[in-house]
Amino acid sequence: MATLKRVQNVALLGGVHGNEMSGVFVAQKFMKDPTDITRNSFKTTVLMGNPKAVEKCTRYIDVDLNRQFSKENLNATNIDASYEVQRAREISNALSKDFGSPDVVLDMHNTTANMGNCFIIQDKQQVLSLHLINYIVKKAIHKAPAHILCVSNPKYTYNCSRCLAPNGIVCLTRRSKELAGTTNKAFPVGRVSVIFKWWWWLESLELGPQPQGVLLAELFQRMQELVINSMDFFEAFNSGATSDSFQADVYNIMEKVDFPRDSDGNITAMIHPRLQDKDWEALNPGDPIFLTFNGKTIGYDGKETMFPVFINEASYYEKHLAFWLTKKETFNVPAIKVQ
């Protein structure tokens, strides 16, 4: 059994991307009234990540905020930096001022891909995060398929908000096919995106599929429930409740796949209909992945079965990314108790 330190400070972060609406409105609600996320054993603060982008209902103003949390950006003092670099510094400084070093940061996002409840972790050794995921998935009333995505591959690192924590998690939630704390006054109330990410044990929750700039009631309810259940888990953990060991399936990022392009960099094929919305499903050698504009099928030329995720995510077109390929791994998570 692993013995872990108690959780003392939790930050809820929304609006890192200003057009991801579930978390925008969940954060807005809790900034106005934090009653449902307030617990006796730890302090909770709610922050708005990118208020200008939220106001314009766009992903970002100058650059992607979720790529600006590098040590270089956070430690620099230049005043001519982009708006999002300045926001990254302000978020880091606000959390340091409130907590010194927050134990947990929950960062809310949406995705247009059919990702289900996807929790993204930085390392499989994040046992508290894994127990948190296990707890909130089992307790959820608004059910959705749940998966854990590990982004520890050193080939694919980027300066997202997880850089502010030794450990990180992201959770994504999809809309079912049947339906196809204290407030920080420095951050204005507004619309926020949907992800959970934790600084110490960082969790990112991302709900989808949801179009950019659109709020769906089911996803709002699911996001709100996952946030509240997370607070219940930390309260129970701090109060001495033990969590038994269990087995977890984790999908490890292996490589990125771009769309086929011509010599000028223009896309020449689209996601094949047989791959669309098939996130987390097995992709075998020879399976169709792209369809050219002339109707030609392009198959997967890999040597082994993989599991694609973030298929056809709208915000990834500018990043030259059609989908990620992952490998599935099952391992034992030890029981935990508070120190």
N, C-alpha and C positions, 0 to 999 in steps of 0.2 A: 504494500500500500504506500502511495506517495503522500507525503505531508507537505502542504503548501501554505504560503502566507495568506492571511485574510485579505479580502478586498476592502479598501478604504475609500477609494475615489473612482467614480465612473463618469465618463463624459459621453454624451450622445451628440453625434455630429451629423448634420444633414446639409443638403444643398451644395455639396462639393461639385456636383454637376447640376446646373440650374434648371434643366428640363426633365429631370427625373422626379416625377411628381408625388409618388407615394410617400417617400421620406420627407419631402418638402412639407407636406401637410401634417404628417405625424409629428415632425419636429415643431412646426408652428403650434400645434395643439399643446404639446408639452411645454413649450416656452411660455404659453399663456397660463397654463395650469399644470404644474408638475406633480399633482397629487398622486396619479397612478404610477409614477416612476420613483416616488420618494420612499425610502426604507430607513429603518432605524440604525442599521449597522454600517452604512456608508453614505457618502455624499454624492449627489448627482448634479451635473451641470449640462445644459443644452447649448450647443453652438450652431450658428448658421455659417456654412462653409464659404459660399460664394454669393453674397447677397446681390451683387450687380447682375450676375448671370441669372439668378432667380428672378429678379425684377424683369429682365428681358426674356425670360423663359428660353434661354439658350444654354448649351453645354458649358461654354466658357466665354470670357471676353477677349483675352489675348492668346492664352495658351491653356492647355489642360491642367487644372489645379492639381489633379491627382497624379501628376508627374513632377511636381515642383518641391517636394519635401526632402531634397538632398541636403547634406550637411553644408555644402557650399552655399546653397541658396539661403538656408536658415541662418548661417553665421555671417553672411555678407551684410553690408550696410548701405549699398548704393541706392539712391533714391529714384534712379531712372529705370528700375526694374519693372517688369510687366506687372499688371494688376494682380495676377494669380500668384506670382512670386511674393509680392507684398502680403497677400492674404495668407500664404503658407507661413510666413514669419509671424503674422498677427495671431494665427491660430496656435502656433507653437508657444508664443509668448503668453497668450491668454491661459493656456493649460498649465504652463509652468508657474504662472502667477497664482492660479487657483489652487493647484495641487502640489507644486514643486515638481513632481513627476506622477502623472495619473496612473492608476493601476490598470484601468480599462478604458478604451475608447471604442464606442459603437458607432460605426460610420455607415449611413444608409444610402443605398443606390437602387436604381431600376436597370433592367436590361430589356432589349427588344427580342433577344433570343429565347428559345423555349427551354430555359435552364432549370426550372423547378426551384426547390429550396436548395440553393447551392451555398455552402459555407466554405470560404476560401481561407486556408491556413498557410502560414509561412514555413512551418516545421511540424513534423509528425510528433515531436516531443511535447507539444503544447497540450498537456493532459487536461488542464483546467478548461481550456477552450473545447476540447473534444467532449468532455463531460457536460459542458454547457450545451453544446449542440444536441447531444443525446437527450438531455432533459427537455429542452424547449420543443424538440420535434415530437417527443412522446406526449407532452402536455398540450400540444396545439389542438384547438377545436377546428380551426380552418386548415384542413389537411392539404398537403401537396407533396409530391415526391421530393425526397431530401438526399443531397449528395455533398460530399466533402471534396474540395479541390485544393491540392497542395501546389504552391508556386515556388518551391525551393530550388528549382533548376537554375544554376548560376548563369546560364546562357541568356536567360530572360528575366532580368531584374530591371525594375524601373522605380523612380522616386515617388511612390505613392505615399499615402498617409501611414502605411505600415512601417515606413522608415522611422517613424517617431517612437516605435516600440520594438523591444527585443523579439516579440512574437506577434503574429497577426492572423486574423481569420476574416473571410468574407462570406456572406450568405446571400444566395440568390433564390428568388422564389418565382415560379411561373404561374400564370393564370391557368386554371384547369381547362382542358379542351371542351368539357361539357358546357362551359360558360363562354368558350372561344372569346432631491433634486432642487436645484435652484436654477433660476434663469439668469444667464449672463447678459446684462444689459448692453454690453458692447456689440452684440450681434443682433441686428434687427430681425424682427419676426417676418417670416415670409415662406415661400415654397422651397422645399428641400428635396434632394434625391434620396434613394433608398438603399443603403448598405450598412452593415455593422462592421467596424474595425476596432480592435483594441490596442492601446499603446503598450501595456504590459502583457496582458492577454488581450489581443486586439481581435475583434470580430467584425466582419463586414457582411452585411445582409443585403442581397440584391434580389429584387422581385421582378419576375417577368413571365411571359412576354407582355410588355406594356409599351405602346408607342411613345416616343418622346413627346413631351408637352401635353400628355393626356393623363388624367387621373381616373383610375378604375376602382370602384368601391371595394371589390373583393380583395384587391392587392393592398389597399389602405388598411382594411381590417386585419389582413394577415400580418402586415408589417407591425401594426400597433400591438397585436397579440404577441409577436415574437419579442418585441422590446420589453413589454411588461413581464413576460415569462422569464426573460433574462434577469431582470431585477429580482424576481422571486428566487431564482437559482442562487444568485450571489448572497441573498439574505439567508437562505437555508444553509449554504456552505459556511458562511460566517458564524452561524448559530450552532455549528457542530455536526450537522447532518453529513453522514458519509455516503459516498457514491460507489457502488460496486463496479468491479471490472466488467468489461464487455469487449466484443469484437467490433471493429470499425472498418468499413470500406473507404479507401481514399484513392482519388484519381490524381496521379502525378503528371504535371505538365511536362511534355517531352519535346514538342516542336510546334512552331507556328506554320500555317499554310496560307499563302496569299492566293488571290485570284490569278488565273492565267492573264498575261498582259502582252501587248505588242511592243515593238522596239521603242515606241514613244511613251510607254508606260500606261497605255489605256487598257482597261479591262476588256477581255475578249470572250469571257464566259461567265455564267452565273451559277449559283448553287443549284445542283441537280434536284428536281422535285423529290426524288427518292431519299435525298439526304436532308432536305429542309425539315426543320423541327424535330430532328432525330438526335438532339443533344443527349449524351450519356449512353447511347445505344452503340453496340459493337459495329465497327467498320472493318470489314475484311478485305484482304488484297483482291483487287479487281472490282470492288463495289463502285458504282457511279458516284462521283463527287461534284463534277461540273458539267454544264451543258452549254456548248458554244451557241452564239447567236445564229449559226447556220444549222443548228440541230444536232451537232455531233456530241456524243457522250465521252467524257474523259473519266477514266477509272482511277481508283486509288492504287498507286504503284508501290506501296510499302510492302515489307516482307512479313509483317505480323499484324495481328488484330489490335486495333486501337479504339479509343472512345473519344469521338469529337465533342467539343464543347464551344459555347459562344458562336454557334453556327449563324452566319449572316448577320451578326450584330451590327446595327446601323452606325454606331459611333466608331467602329473599327475600320470602316472604309478608308478614312483618311490615314489610318495607320498601316495600310496595305496588309490587312489581316482578314481572311475569309473565315477561319476557325482555328482552334487549337486542337492538337492531338494529345491524348493522355493515355497513360497505362493505369490499370486498376490493381490495387494492392489491398490485401486484408491483413490486419494485424491486431494484436491484443492491447487494449488500453488498461493500465493498472487502476485499481481502486484508489480513491483520494479521501483525505480528511484535512481539516484545517489545523494549522500549527498551534 
